[in-house]
Amino acid sequence: MVACALMWSIAGVVSRWLDSARGFEVTFWRSAFNALALVLMLGWMRGTATLWRTIREGDRAFWVSAVCWAVMYTAFMLALTLTAVANVLITMALGPLFTAIGARAFLGHQLPARTWGAIVVAGLGIAWMYGSEVGLGDGTHFLGVLVALGVPLAAATNWTLMQRLHHAGDDAGDMLPAVLMGALLSAAVTLPLALPFSATPHDLGLLGLLGLVQLAIPCLLAMTVTRVLKAPEIALLGLLEVVFGVLWAWLGAGEAPSVPVLGGGALVLGALVINEWLAMRGLSREPARA
């Protein structure tokens, strides 16, 4: 899951290297290349005929997961067009809390105190990193925050759904094609908003990199780890995307982090490290169903 967050985090720095592609065109090409990569990867893993049969026979859970992926792929970029980056990132930091509530309500998970504490501390760390930049000056900014809420809500729904299927004895691996359908839905929704295209060949190469390395590979890995990690832990570790993103922007775009960013990032990392260390030491009882 740490590797997933590391790969997800490259989007910001790579977007700094684009020549002319912006906004919805970036989202469209990224989702389209993601879909192409997933077709090739899942076709190789399962066989093309089996892949498309799984999609045709997908049940309600399959399509709920696909819509969740489409929302996650699309809402982030849409929110960025409506409000400041800081507003979006702090809103996304609600993901672990939403996931913990969903796991408690629908799976009966009783989270240990260490995980609740890590959620609170990590959220405070994100707030410290970007708190000075937060602003809701007009209705457009508020709308952007509402759109950004779609990302943590969709993620919480998806992780909770995967764990529910796993606990019910279903093979979560059968849900991997839902990642592909999410990419196709995202590309279809953003295509009209992306026209006319302005991406250069250089841009397309970078967006192809994002489609494969920043979306396709980590999203498949994230679906796999739902068999091992609890849903709130997945969401909590996903916050590393913000910390890694700051590091990439520093190394790859010369954007040196400020003191609040360094301090907030240290809080996030500390919360995650202590939570996982306590889990491995077995100092807290395992979450159990009510």
N, C-alpha and C positions, 0 to 999 in steps of 0.2 A: 504493500500500500504506500510505503514511503517512495518507492520507485514510481508509482503512478503519479503521486503529487509532484515529483521532480519533473516528469515528462509533461504533465499538465501546465506547469509553471513557465514553460518556454514561450508561450503565446505572446506575452508582453514584449519581450526583447526582440523576437522575430518580427513582430509588427512594426518595430522601429526601423527595420531594414527594408521595408516595402517602398517601392518607387511611387506608385500612384493609386493602388487599390486601397479603398477605404470603406468603412461602415459595413453595410449589408453585403457588398461584394466580397469582402473578406470572409464574412460568415458563410455566404453561398459556396465559394470555392473551397473553403476549409471543410464544410460538410460534404460537398461533392467528392473531394479527394478522399475524405474519410470513408464515404460509402464505397468508392472504388477499391480502396485498400481492404475494407472488410469483406467485400465480395470475393476478392482473391484469397484472403486469409481463411475465411470460413469455408470457401469452396475447396481449398486444399485440405482443411482439417476434417471436413465432413462429406465432401463430395457435392458438386453443384446441384444434382437432383435432390439430394437429401435436404440441402439448405433451403431451396425454394419450396419443397414440400412442407418443411417445418413452418415456414412463413405462411403458406396457404392454410395450414391447419392450426394456426395460432389461436389460442383461447383468449378469454378476456384479460387474464393476467399478462399474457404476452403483449397485447396491444396497449395496456396501461403502462407497462414498462417502456414500450416504444415511444409513447407520447411523452413520458417523463424524460427520456433521452433527448427527444426533439426540443422540449422546453429548455433543458439545460444547455443544449448547443446554441439555442437562439436567443433566449431571454437576456443572457449576459451582454451580448453585443447590442441588443435593442436598448437595454437600460443605459449603456454607455452613451448612446446618442441622445438621451434625455436628461442625464444628470452627471454629476462628477464621479470620477473613478472611486474616490474615497467613500461616497455614499453607497456605491455598488458593493465594494469590498466589505464594508462593515455590515451591510445587509446580508451578504453571503455568510458572514461569520455566525449567523443564527442557525446555520445548518446543523451543527451537533445538537443544539437544544431541541430543534424540531424533530430530529431523528430520535433523540432520547424519549421525547414525549410519545412519538409514534410507536416506538418499541414497547413502551410501558402500556399504552392503550390497546394495541392490537396483538402484541406477542406476550404480554404479561411479564416482561423483563423487569426485574427490580435491580436498578443500577447501583453498584457500590458507591460509597461516598467519594472514593478517589476519582471516579469518572465524572461525577457531578462537579467536583472541585476543579478538575482539569478543564471542563467545559466553561466554567465561570472565568477561570484565570486566562484561558486562551482567548475568550471573548473580550476580556479587558485588555489583553495585549493587542488585539486587532484595533480596538477603540483607541488605544494610546497611539498606535502607529499612524492612524489617519484621522483622529478626532479633530485636530485643528483645521482640517480641510473640509469637514462636513458642512454642508449648507443646503437649506431648502428654501431658497429665495423666492420661488414662485411655484405655480401649479405644475409646471413641466418637471421640475426637480422631484416633486412629490410623486408624480406619475412614474418617473424613473425608478424611484425606490419601490413602488408597488410592482413594477415589472421585474425588478431585481429580486423581489421576494419569490418569484417563480422558480429561481434557481435552487435555493435551499429547500423549498417545499417539494419540488420535483425530486430532488436528490433524496430527501427523507422518505418520500413515498416509495421510491425505487428500492432503496436499501432495505426498508422494512418489508416490502413485498418479497424481495429475494430471500430474506430470512424466514418469512412465513412459509414460502414454498419449500425451503430446505427442511424446516421443522415438520412439515406435513409429509415428508418423504419423497417429494418431487425432485428431479434432477435439475438444479439451477443452470447446469450447462446447456439445457434445451432453450434457455432464455438468451443465449448469446446472439442469435439472429435478431433479437429485439434491438440490439445496439445498432445494427445495420438499418433497420426500419426507421429508427430515430434519426439517423443521418439523412436518409432519403426524404423523410418528412420535413426536416429542417431545410434541406436544399430546395425542396419544392416551395415552401412558404417564403423563403427569402429571395428566390429567383426574380420575381417581378420587381422587388425593391432594389435589386442589385443592378438592374439595367439602367443605362447602357454600360457595358463593361469598359474598364479603363486599365485593367491589370496588364503589366508588361510580362514578357517571358521570364524575367528575373523574379517578378512577383509570383507568377504561377509556380515556379520552382520552390519558393519558400512556402507558399500555401500548400503545395503538395507535401512538403516536409511536415507541416502542421497537421495535415489530414492523417498522415501515417503515424508520426512519432508523438504528436501532442494529443491526438484523439483515439485513433484506432487501437493501437497497442495498449495504452493504459486503460482504456475503457473495457477492453476484454479482460485484462488482468484484474480490474476492480470487480467485475462480475464474478471472477473465480474466487477472490478472497472472501466473498460473502459466505462461503462454506466454512470459513475458519474464524473470522473476526465477527464480533457483534456489530450490529448496524451503527450504534452510536460511536463505537471505536473507529469505524471506517470514516464516518463524517468528521470525527475529531482529527484523525491523521490527515484528512483531506485539507485541513487548514494549513498544512505545510506548503501547499501551493502558493499561498500569499508570501510566506517567508522566502521560499526558493525564488519566487518571481522577483522580489526585491534584489536578491543576490545576482540573478541573471542580468537585471537591468544595470546593476553596478558594474559587472564584469564585461558585459557585451555592448552597453550603450553609454557608459561613463556617467550614469545617474547615481551619484554617491548618496547613500541613505543618510537621513538626518538622525539626530539623537533620539527623538521619539520613535522613529522606525526601528532603530537598533534596540532600544529598550523594549518596545512592544514585541519585536521579534524574539528577543530573549525570553520574555514571558511565555510566548506561545511554545517555543522549543522546550523550555523548562517544564511547562505543564504536561506536554506530551511525553517527555522522557521520564518524568516521575511517575506518571500514570502507568506507562508500560513496565517500568521497573518494579513498581508495586505489584502489578499483575503477575509478572514472572516470579516474583518472590512469594506470591501466594499470601500476601499480608491481608487481603480482603477476600471475603467469600465470593464465589462465582455468582453472576446474576442467575436468578432462577425464575421460573414461571410462577405467577401468583396462583 
